[in-house]
Amino acid sequence: MLGLLTILLSALLLTFHNLTVRVLYSDRLVLGWVELGGYVQPTLQNSFLLMFLRMLVVVPLMAAIAPKIYPAAQQDFKDLVTGDRQSALIASAGCGVLMFVYIAMLYIAIGSIPTGIALTLFFTYPVFTALFSWRWLGDRLTQFRWLVMAIILVGCALTVPPSEAASNSGVAIGIATSLGAGVIYALYTVAAQRCFAQIHPVPFTWISFAITLILSGLSLLIMPFPTVELAWTPLWIGSIFSGLTSFAGHSLNNIGIRMVGATATAMIGSSSPALTALMAWATIDESIDTIQAIGIGIVTLGIALLSSEKKLGRSR
């Protein structure tokens, strides 16, 4: 029970991270009594800015805590840089590039369309992960997987806003970047799986975070910054809160995997789209229509079925 509660708390913290990003992008009535947000526009450059501020919190935290989570972390870093495992370092850095791309796209999506819908479209990534694993890792697609993938895609289609709204350029960009983030994240997970044969997940994750910090910082130097004065105080407060909830959520998720296993963790994690939609309604007054709610439920069910496939196979 403690392990399940740990994973649920992880999912809740990651939901708060996504809602914080939404508030930074648009004016919202928070908890029904105070209006906050709209400090930046949901543009690519502002996604780089929010990502950079978030990683300024996460990367030092990860560096400080990594040796406690994985005592051999420092030695692993030395071996990656000076030893014969530099190919693993290059592969981990490549995954960091993928992380940078998918976070930037997801941030734009969250700023452009309702948070629950953005996360639901993003959570189609298991479909793409299954396809990429089939292509590059030889992980055979069973009839059950094909069926579940079809269920997820049907739910995704129901979740997409009506055609009148989708014709709006901002909504169209939100839909495209949500799905695009899911595709890139699927590539990231498949590449990470290959990396874990050579490198422990703790130094791998830190390298990915560090590369994301460097790339977001370089992007801010390359792209011209708007002349409008930004509200730095709420941006910093939101970014620090976002970084802390993100770091705590990922850490608790890893602890949960050790306590109850990957299958149970994945099944509870599949509730994230529905949980995000529910929390967005409860905290920032963000609503969705009935058809979209059904779509979110179908996607959540499909992800849960896909996550439980191995467990079902063993029980038979």
Steps between C-alpha positions, in 0.01 A plus 500: 500500500786740580650438156169568325453821698855604407426458129168682529673790677758501218225528238334780700824699526565469126144618439568811710811560289290499180233723654767748610624525141141560385455783752827665395368508143139613553279686751320249722268527802697291750294314763201718415621815677824648359589576138856419403703436188547619145857609565636375163355398166509130394782548247805287426735755653298524821498119519880515493488763777272296728701187431826680583364639828363157596828322424693756704317350797497133396862451385672617824243305707567186301876548533470535878269204551637259236782360722247421774269321258782324317833501692705405192373800302821704527717208387263434210535859384880469506488176302269657242732795444845341526437126454397282209127574539492826308250350255255477792569867582426600139180293496387658830570847362291411194214407731545838665440663161179298462391607851563864410283470187207318657483731805503808275216358289298392804532845657363663185213249497409566865493872429283461188226250597344379829752317717302176523467477122868583443607226743255251351638553150855482636418173677445330165879451515468128599359439151810650340727331754354162404557575130857620552580203726366267230715669237827542690492263797321204341219516757220315319156663482228259612137515395420629849740792453354589161151500653601719794687741272182535292302572819747773600482663156118498507508673839752747364269584208211567742722724712597732214296825519206543257582598144394863557749537785767291330497743205644760739875516438586493873290188560645331192852574624407361843370175349804461272754571775325265747516211255851600389619503861356149540693375195829653619446368854443153354836527322653614829367197692620253235844664484515506882423129514801431280720731710410323825701198384812719542408766756300517824173703482617756760804641312308457174213717628737766631681518165165538319398782737839672463486488119147643512625786721790576263288488183222715644757755614668506156160536332429811707835648386440422133136608468423874536331572830180710497536859614192477726577501871435161659351442844812334636382452859198277420701329225772405748248392764311289247818351356640409842170338597488325163857375539445374854175317418655354185810377684299361794255331263771323301686400817188355664417318176842328507451409867156361415647280227737346756214444747224355280658437160485663159164351399303640793682832463412523131134413566464774762695739277245436227251698708697820435280635214180451701665627820630809319157577353338457843757716680482766227123518551533513880787748527505729196138477379590331171213305349461247217189374325342156544645349181851610598452356849402166343809520279724561803342198672556278195865607467554438873345154471710417195825605670408294809433193282826545311692543826346184648561276196800317647324445830195361320723275294664356811163438670386295201 
